[in-house]
């Protein structure tokens, strides 16, 4: 009988902790945004073949809720995988 009580208490505690984990994941997702307005991004060479890096570089105007971006001087929405990785 005591084992059942401990199991119930454990389940309740786990349920309470999972709610706060969701908030933590949401905050972490906000911190891990791949682009910000004003940031320069470079299209991968495979996307724009035959062009120099300077011709493939654009400035982010808007970050959309979907994670895609609108660029200055380029039409349409663009996804993270279309761009070169940021070198640090």
LINPEJO-V621315 format. One line per field, one symbol per residue. ss: DSSP state (2 for helix, 1 for strand, 0 for the rest). psi: psi as a letter, one per 20 degrees, with the letter a starting at -180 (. if undefined). burial: b if it has 24 or more other C-alpha atoms within 12 Angstrom, else e. A space follows every 10 residues. Layout:
ss: ???
psi: ???
burial: ???
This chain:
ss: 0222222222 2222222222 2222222222 2000000001 1110000000 0022221111 1110000011 1101111102 22100000
psi: ghhhghhggg ggghgghhgh hghghgghhh hkpiqqpiqp qpqqhhhmqj qrghijprpp gppqhiirqp qpjpqrqqrh iiqqqpp.
burial: eeeeeeeeee eeeeeeeeee eeeeeeeeee eeebbeeeeb bbbbeeeeee eeeeebbbbb bebeeeebbb beeeeeebbb eebeeeee
